[in-house]
Amino acid sequence: MAVLVTRPDERGAQLAEMLIQAGVFAIHLPLFTIEAGRELNALPHKFSQLKAGDYVFAVSKHAVDYATQTFKNTGFSWRHELLYFAVGQRTAEYFASQIEHAIFYPQQQETSEGLLELALMQDIADKHILILRGNGGREYFSEQAQLRGAKVDTLECYQRVPIEYNNAEQMSICKRAGIQRIVATSAEILHYLVDFVPESEHNWLKSCQLVTVSQRLANLAHNLGWQDIVVSPRADNQHLLQTLLCSS
């Protein structure tokens, strides 16, 4: 069963290559590129407003990369008297390698809900939280943290820029290749995918098995019209590969 990988950048290309090496035909079709965010110039000022013990959250490796490069370009550095968080283990490990500091993350549920369950998130009325993220994205964590009394600020470290294709031609290629499974790792990708595929091909699109990375995304996919949905236990490529191989 051929697989369409929509995960952007090198991680998507890597997953497609891992599938091919495992004997599964795969096409990498990223729907957007990742570029520098429009608020990066404000990062040093935002950091200077934080007091010791305040929280910094990085939603992805992209946020870590662009923030780190901005600090290098401006002569600033990651402050070691702050507490740092990530949503998932892989992002946390990467974050730690860049700033040489402990990173807190939910070990069971790698979602905003999991973050909110952490012990450090239970008494945050006096905390200032800075969220490093991309354009758009989910507001749930920010809203819940504010309800708990925290002051929350967000900064766009990167932005998703749609890639222009001949959409009908790309869908023809996918159908001829026998694509019957699609990997979508974010809500943004799911919405892009529905908009990308011509409406005349939506029956084919929704008939494909959708592999995603959380129950929240599975619920969104169901609401968008998918019935055959598989959830990977984690969002990294190794877990996605195992999920795809086990569900084939």
N, C-alpha and C positions, 0 to 999 in steps of 0.2 A: 504494500500500500504506500504509494509515493507521498511525500510530506512537503508542504509549503511552509517555510520558516520566514516569519515576518519580523522577527527580532532585529532591530537595527544594528549597524556598525559591525565591528569585528566579532562580537559575541554571536551574532546571527550567522555570520559566515562560518565561524568555528563550529557551531552546532550542525549546520548543513554538512560540513566536511566530516564531522564525527559520525553522522548518520550514513553517509556514503561509505566510509570505512567499515561500518558495521553491516554493509550490504543492503542498505535502504536508500532508494533513490530520493534525492531531496533537491529542492530549488530554494535559493535564498532570494526573497523579494522584499527588501526593506521598504517601508512606505514613507519614511522620512529620514533625514540626516540630523545629527546632533551638532549644534554650533554654539559658540559662546553666547551667554545670556546678556540681556540688555541692562542688567543692574550690577554687573561685576565691579564697576568703578566705585560703587557704594560700599563694597565689602569691608575695606579697612575701617571706614567710619562706623559701620554697624558693629564690628568687633570691638571697637574702642568704647562703645556704649555699654557693653556687658560688664557686669561686676563678677568678682571671684565667686565660683560656685554656680554660675548660670549655665544654661544648657545650649548645646549646638547640635542640631540634627542634620545629617546628610542623607538624602533619600536614595542616592545611587552613586556609583563610581564616577559618573560624569560630573556630579556636583563636587565630589572630592577633587577630581582632576582640575576643573576650571578654577575652583577656589585656591588650590595649591599654586597653580600657575600665576594667579593674580597676586598672591602674597609674594611670590618670587619677583614679579615685575615691579612691585611697589615697595619692596624692602620690609614688608611686614612678615610675621610668622604666626603659626598656630599657638595660642596662649595655653600654657600648661595648667593654669589655675581654673580652667573651665572644665565642664563635664561634656563628653562627646558621645553621641548616639548614632546608630544606624538601624535600618529596618530589618536587614537580613545578615546572616553570618558572613557570607562572602564579601558584602560591602563593608562590614565591620572589620574583617581581616585586612582588606585593602586599605581602609581608612587608617587603621593602626599602623600599617607599614609606611604610610606617608607622613604621619605626625608623631610617631613613636610615643603613643599615649594609649591608655586603655580605652576601649570603645564598648559601650553598653548596647545590648540588643536583645530582643526576645528570642529565646532558644526554642520555643515550641511553635508559636504562631508568628510567622514573619510578615506581619501586617501592622497597620496603625492600631488595630485593636490589641494586638500583642504588645506593642510599645506602651500602650496605656495601662497594661497590667503590671508593668515593671514596678518594683518597690519604690524606685526613685521618682516615679510619676504620681505617687499617691498624696504627697503633700507639697504642692508646687505654688502655693498662693503668693509666695514672695519671689518667684523665679521669673527671669526674663529668658525666653526661649527664641533662638534664631534658627529658622529652618532653611537649609540650603537645598534648592530644588530646581526643577525645570519650569518652563512656562506651562500654565494650566496645572493639571494634576488635582488630586483629591484634597478636599478641605477638612475632612473628618477629624484628623488628629489636631489640627490647629483649633478647630471649633471646640473640641472636647477639652483641650488644655486651657483655653480661655474660660470655659465654664468652671474649671477647677481653680480659677483665680490667677493663672499665669498671664504675663504680658507676652504676646507672641508676635514675632516679626518674621517675614519671609523675604528671601532674596533669590531672584532668578539667576542661577549660575549658568544655565544652558537653556537652549530653546530647540524645539523640534521643528524642522523646516521640511515641508512635504516635498517628495521627489516627483517630478513630472514624468509620467510614462504615457505611452499609448495604451490606455487601460484595456480596451477591447482586445488588442493584440496580446497583452500579457495574460489575460484570462484564457484566450485561445491556446496559448502555450501551456498553461497550467492544465487545462482540460485534456489536451492531447498527450501530456505527460502522465496522465492518470492520477492527478492529485486527488486524494480522498481524505487527507488529514491536514490540518492547519495548526501551526503553533502561534499563539498570540499571548504575549506576556504582560500586557497592560491594558487598562481601559482605553487609553488613547489609541492604541493599535487596533482594538476592536472597532472603535468608532471610525477610524480612518479606513479600515477594511470594508466596512459596510458602505461607506461613501465611495470608495475606490472602485468596487465591483459594479459594473452596469446593472441596473435594476432587472434587466432581462435575464441576468445570470444569478439572481439571488436564490432561486430554487436550488441550483447547483451548489452555491456557496453554503447555504444552510444545511444541505444534505451531507456535507463533509463533517468528519469527526473533528471537534475542536479540542486542542490540548492547551490548557492554561495553568496558572500557578497559584490560584487561591479560590476559595469558595465564593468570595465576593465577585470575582471575575466570572466564575461559572454561572452565578445568578444573573449577572449582567448579560452574558451570552445567551442564556435561556430566554431572557426578556427580549432580546434582539431576534430570536427565532431559531436558535440552535437547539437540538434535542440530544444529540450524541456528544457529550462533553466529558472529558477526562481531566482530572486535576493532579498535577505533579505536586509531590509533598514539599518541594522547594523550587526556587526560581533559577538556580544555577544550571549550566548546561549538562553537567553529569547526571543530575536528577531528571532533567528533561529527557535526556537520551534513554535512561533506564525506563522511564514512563512510556516513551514511544515504543521501545523494543518490547515491553511487557504487554502493551495494548495492541500490538500488531497481530 
